[in-house]
């Protein structure tokens, strides 16, 4: 095996498990990659939730919440994997200053390796899902 291949294999073997574990693995759950992609599973390898993938890994936590996917919809969970805002939106942006923009009836357009999202309706949501209000269209 040449040096280049050896470095890649060693790097993946050492960093991937540590990188995945850095996203909240503990005694109750862990982040793994299976045939569905990245998923959080419990001790018995039962699916807990599927994180939204951003920058080639699970979504970042913003204001204590990260995005997840369920049945093709998006919602938010906390670091303990409790679902805080159920997955009922076609697309959601991360929280900023206590508010996130959530869209319905969305389409995605590919632009090379990047994509953009257009939604027919946007609304602002807050950490408390009971207090939502309709936002302006973008």
Long-range contacts (C-beta under 8 A, 24 or more apart in sequence): 19-57, 23-51, 23-57, 23-58, 24-79, 24-81, 29-81, 31-58, 40-81, 48-81, 49-77, 49-81, 49-83, 59-94, 60-94, 62-94, 62-95, 62-96, 63-94, 63-95, 63-96, 63-98, 63-127, 65-94, 65-95, 65-127, 66-94, 67-92, 67-94, 74-102, 76-100, 84-127, 84-129, 85-125, 85-127, 85-129, 86-129, 90-119, 91-117, 91-119, 92-125, 95-127, 98-126, 98-127, 99-124, 99-125, 99-126, 100-124, 100-125, 100-126, 101-125, 101-135, 101-138
